[in-house]
């Protein structure tokens, strides 16, 4: 599950998430919108605080592969 989806399902707004993860609200907003990637330390913290719902793999970029004709 993505960080954004977990925040939504958990009814956690950016201000509350900022306190939960000891980051500023702007950084949480960027994480939620996929504008920045968290440090490995923060990925682990998010995984732990979400009881594993937000996996490390959820931060991996997705690539669209073109099919050969």
Secondary structure, DSSP 8 states (H G I E B T S, - for coil): --HHHHHHHTT--HHHHHHHHT--HHHHHHHHHTSS---HHHHHHHHHHTTTSS-GGGGS---------
